[in-house]
Amino acid sequence: MDEAALQQALTDTQNLGEMPDADAVGTVGSPDCGDMVRLWIKYKEKDGKKVIDKASFQSFGCQTAIAVASIATELIRGKTKEEALSMSAEELSKPLGPLPPMKIHCGQMVEGALRAALEAENKPAANSAAPLVSDQSGTLADALTAAGKTQGKIKIVLTS
């Protein structure tokens, strides 16, 4: 991992915070380890296609998770749902350089939150007892509190 790129991403963190008018929200994480990422997505019509207009995030986690989430919210802008779904954790974290093995889960969490948001669009909220929370209500702190009442786990998304 490029430490200078990580520090720059943290210094220039973008799109941090809730998006009340989001079209989709996805959350991935675990109260057991304390790492969680919530991603909000807003769409717009462009050239007859529905594309991601903006995205924002909240994260309880390490600096790498925050940096990857910030970068991802910029990388997905202007992409269709299908294009964003095709993006891997490696692609989302690429500007930081290769992540060390102990930080790969940070990119996977961001990818998981992105997939949860994209797949949850126009669907009813997930059952709060489910390990993966992908609803549009509350804050990341609310999700962490709700997940703490269950046996939540991080959803690891394996990529090839």
N, C-alpha and C positions, 0 to 999 in steps of 0.2 A: 504494500500500500504506500502510496506517495504521501508522506506526512505533510509536505507543503500543500498538496492539493486538498488534503483533509482540513488543514487549518484554514485555507482559503474558503472552502465550502462552509465551514462553521462561521467564519467572519461574515460571509455573504449569504447567510441562511435566508432563504426566500420562502414565501408562502406558508409561513408558520401560523397556525391558529385555525379556529373553527370557521366553517362556511355555512351560515344559517340557511341559505337558499340552494344548497347543493342538490343535484339530481340523484346522487348516489354516494353512499358512505360505506367504507369497509374497515373492519378492525381485526387485527391479528395480535395475539400475545398471550402471556401467561402471568397470573398473579403470583405463581410459585417463584419465578425468577425475576419478575418485575419489569420485563421488557414488553412493551406494547407499542403498536403503531396504528393510528387511525388516519385514513385518507379520505378526503372529500373531493368530489368531482362535479363540475358544472359543464354542460354541453352547450354548443351553439350550432346553427346551420351555416355551412360554408360550401359554396359551389355545389349545392344539392346534397351534401353529405352532413351527417351529424358527427361533429368532431369535439374533442375535449377543448373547452375554452380556457378553463383554469382548474387548478387543483390546489389543495392546501392539506396540511397535516398537523398532527400532534404526535409526540413521541415521549414515552417513558423508556429510556434506554441510554445506551452509551453514545458517545460523540459520533461514532461511525453510523449508527442507525439514523441519527439526526441528519448527518451529511447526505447519506444515501436518499433519505426521504425528500430532502430539499432538492437534490439534483433530479430525482425522479419526477417531481411535480413540474419541473421545467421541461424534461425530456418528453413527457407525454402530451404536452400542449400541442394542439393542432392535429393530433392523431385520432383516427377512428377507434371505436371500441375494439375492433378486431386487431388493429395494429398495436394498440396498447396491450391487449391480452397476449400478444406474441412476444412481448419483451421479457427477457429473462432477468433474474437477479444480477447476473454478470453484466448484462447490458446497462441496467439501471445504476450500477456502481462503477462502471468502466472509467468515468472521469477521475476516480480516486486511485486508479491502478488496481492491480490484483490484490484482493483482500487476503490477509493471512487466514489460515484455517479457523482460528478462534473467532474471526469476525464475519465469516461467510454467512452466518445466520442473520446478520443485520440486513444484508441485501435480500435474503430469503423472506424476512419479515415484511420488508417494504413491498416485495413482489406479491406476497400473500395478501397484504392489505389492498393493493391495487386490484388484484384478481377478485377479492371479496367485494370490493366496491363495484367493479364492472359487472360481476355476475349477480349482484344483489339489486341492480337497477330494476325498478318497476316490479319488484317482488315484495311480498310482505316481510316484515321484520322477522329475523331468525329467533327461535326460542332462546330465551336467556340462559337456559341450561346447556346449550350447545357450546362446545369448546371454541368454535370460531364465531365471534359475534360480528354480524354485518348488518347493522341497522342504522337508521338515520336519526335516532334520538339521542339526546344527551351528549355529554362530553366524553373524552377519553377517560377521565377520572371516574365518571359514572360507569363506564364499561368495565374498568378495573375493579370497582367496588362490586358490581353485579357478578363479574367473573369470579371474584373471591368467595362468593356464596356457592360456587360449583367447583367441580374438579377440572378447571380450564387447563388447556395445554397450548403450547405454541404449535401452529400448523406449519410444518416444514414442507416446502414445495421443492421437490427435486427437479433439477433441470439437466438436460443432457449437454 
